[in-house]
């Protein structure tokens, strides 16, 4: 790994996107999101995914000129059609709209159909938090996991993110419903590392910490075993109903993953209580949480997003960590 300046990373992303014909404003947004993912230590959805993202546009699998369109309005709830456009652009637009609805009604919800991979779910939950809103968003995917009690892939790992605004740095929980996301497995395989805990099954049906075995068998382990299996099904079902779009089993009938369904929800915290009181409440919860005695004396018990904030600060001070081969690939693009 080596370090590069955040601005240099952003500039390289932007240059590649404009060269393939991406309009300036959209190129700037996507370059920013990819660079911020890498900055925050989400290496699975930064440089790791960028070449595939660019290739999908070159092959016209993604229509980067399409704009999301509102198709139904029910007050605080709306349905949008992503027109099979760029997932990052669609997700950003829909969370922005959800926060606008929240500022009007106290809460806002968007169901988005016919969209594509949004990369990092947490980016859009954080987007809500930056507007003083609690943010929740999730997506369905193609079948990536077997439901509990089966070896057959039927459910998606359906990533979900929650963010709570906080002056000292927003609190973020961003997770797939599999023990490890596919992106994380890809990064660990590239680094030739074993997972800290079993993350799925090998082709012999045995739990394994080897990311290569899990990617090959395509049998990721649901979080919480049967509970995660049920949660993945419910997230898929709700996303399909609220968006009017495709479910996981329909997406699985396609050659590649596209036209997925997503949900964006925002709650305007400024309408609930004075900000000073809310800030004090959140900090009290965090302080009590961190007062927990850690098992490892060299580590503290971290709240969701704490490591991200630490990594972000270090990245901006010292430079963003990048895999040398991936960085060179970007420069070559």
ABEGO torsion letter per residue (X at the ends): XBBBBAAAAAAAAAAAAAAAGBBAAAAAAAAAAAAAAAAAGBAAABAAAAAAAAAAAAAGABBAABBBBBABBBEABBBBBAGGBBAAAAAAAAAAAAAAAAAAAGBBBBBBBGBBBAGBAAAAAAAAAAAGBBBBBBBBBBBABBBBGBABBABBAGBBBBBBBBAAEBBBBBBBABABBAAAAAAAAAAGBBBABBAEBBAAGBBBABAAAAAAAGBBBBBGEAAAAAAAAAAAAAAAAAAGBBBAAAAAABABBBGBBBBBBBBBAAAABBAAAAAAAAAAAAAAAAABBBABAABBBBBBGAAAAAAAAAAAAAEBBBBAAAAAAAAAX
